[in-house]
Amino acid sequence: MQPHRKIIHIDMDAFYASVEQHDHPELRGKPVCVGGGKYGVVAAASYEARKYGIRSAMPGRTALEKCPHLIVVKPRFQRYKEISQQIRNIFYEYTDLVEPLSLDEAYLDVTENKKGMESANEIAREIRKRIFDETGLTASAGISVNKFLAKVASDYHKPNGQKTIHPTRILEFMEVLPIEKFYGIGKVTANKMHELHIFNGKDLKEKTQEQLTGWFGKAGIYYYNVVRGIHTSEVKPHRIQKSVAVEETYWENLLDEESVFKQLRAISEDLEGRLNRKEIKGKSLTLKIRYKDFSVFTRSKTQEVYYENAQDFYETAQKLWELRPFDKPVRLLGLSLSNLNTGETKQVSVQLRIPFEDFY
C-alpha cells in the first residue's frame, strides 16, 4: 500500500486588506476594503469589514450601504506581489513542490521535505510563524493527505489558525461537513443539493455515482470521490503557462478614447516587460474591456507569427478597440497573450516513503 502524502494548504488571512493595515497602522482594527468605492468592486475586505457582510467581488456601492464608515483603499498590486514573493521564498526552504493558486495561497507537498521534518503539522506551524515574523501578516493552514482536504481544513480555524485532518479521521470529518464547505461546491450547486435533500457529507455519501452523475454530470464523479476522501490530483509546481496577462482597474473611469489609448500603450509596455523576463512569445492577443456597468467586452487577434514587442501589442489593441459595440465609461483594460511558445513542461513527482504516524 502506498503511504499517504502530506499536503499543506497555506492561505493568507484577508491578504490585501491585511497588507494595508500592516503598512498603515491607523487602519488597524477598522473596517477596510481594498478597491470598491461607489463605482468599483471590492477586491478584499478586512475581518472588521466582513462583520458587516462585506465580501470580495461585492459592488463597492453595496459595501458602502452595509457599512457607511467603511474605509476604501486603492489597491497596490505591486506591493502585494512583493510580499507574496517573500512568502513563496519561505515555502521553497521546505519543499520545491509548491503550487501557487494566487498571490495569497498555495499547496505544498511536504511528504519529503528539505528540513527532514516528520510532522507536516509542525512544518505548517513553523511556516506560519516565519511568515508572521518576516512580514507581520498572519496565515491559516490546512493539513491532510490530499489537496481537497487540505483546502477545506485551512478554512476551518480562520484567521490565524490551522487544522489537520488525520487519515484515520477523514470519513467521520467528511460526514458532518456541511455541503457548503466542500471546496468546489458553490452557492448554486449547494442550493440544488438542498433540493435533493443533501445537506452534509453523510447525505452526499448515501447517493450512488450514477445518481450524482445524472444530476451533476462529470462533476458528480468528483463529489462521489471527495466525500470518501479520494482526490488524486498532485501538487503541480511546474504548470504549463498558457497565457500572460496585464490588467488595470482605474480609480476613475476612462471617458474618452485618448485616455484609453494612453493606458493601452502603458499596458502594452508592461506586457512586453513581463514577456521578456520570461522569454515568452505568443501569437494570440486579447483585449479585455470592463465598463462602468460591469459588462465585459473581449476580442482577440491571432496571427501566424509571434507578436514581437509593445508596439505590436499597442497597434493590435487599437484595432480591437475599434470593434467594440458601444461607447461607455471604461473601468478596466487588459491585454493578454496566448498561443505561447512555452511548450510542454515535465511535471515533478516524488517517491513517497515517509510513514504517516507523525502527521500531527
Stockholm file with secondary structure:
# STOCKHOLM 1.0

chainA/1-360         MQPHRKIIHIDMDAFYASVEQHDHPELRGKPVCVGGGKYGVVAAASYEARKYGIRSAMPGRTALEKCPHLIVVKPRFQRYKEISQQIRNIFYEYTDLVEPLSLDEAYLDVTENKKGMESANEIAREIRKRIFDETGLTASAGISVNKFLAKVASDYHKPNGQKTIHPTRILEFMEVLPIEKFYGIGKVTANKMHELHIFNGKDLKEKTQEQLTGWFGKAGIYYYNVVRGIHTSEVKPHRIQKSVAVEETYWENLLDEESVFKQLRAISEDLEGRLNRKEIKGKSLTLKIRYKDFSVFTRSKTQEVYYENAQDFYETAQKLWELRPFDKPVRLLGLSLSNLNTGETKQVSVQLRIPFEDFY
#=GR chainA/1-360 SS CCCCCCEEEEEETTHHHHHHHHHCGGGTTSCEEESCTTTSBCSEECHHHHTTTCCTTCBHHHHHHHCTTCEEECCCHHHHHHHHHHHHHHHHTTCSCEEEEETTEEEEECSSCTTCCSCHHHHHHHHHHHHHHHHSCCEEEEEESSHHHHHHHHTTTCSSCEEECCGGGHHHHHHHSBGGGSTTCCHHHHHHHHHTTCCBHHHHHTSCHHHHHHHHTTHHHHHHHHTTTCCCCCCCSSCCCCEEEEEEEEEEEECSHHHHHHHHHHHHHHHHHHHHHHTCCEEEEEEEEEETTSCEEEEEEECSSCCCSHHHHHHHHHHHHTTCSCCCCEEEEEEEEEEESCCCCCCCCCCCCCCSTTCC
#=GC SS_cons         CCCCCCEEEEEETTHHHHHHHHHCGGGTTSCEEESCTTTSBCSEECHHHHTTTCCTTCBHHHHHHHCTTCEEECCCHHHHHHHHHHHHHHHHTTCSCEEEEETTEEEEECSSCTTCCSCHHHHHHHHHHHHHHHHSCCEEEEEESSHHHHHHHHTTTCSSCEEECCGGGHHHHHHHSBGGGSTTCCHHHHHHHHHTTCCBHHHHHTSCHHHHHHHHTTHHHHHHHHTTTCCCCCCCSSCCCCEEEEEEEEEEEECSHHHHHHHHHHHHHHHHHHHHHHTCCEEEEEEEEEETTSCEEEEEEECSSCCCSHHHHHHHHHHHHTTCSCCCCEEEEEEEEEEESCCCCCCCCCCCCCCSTTCC
//
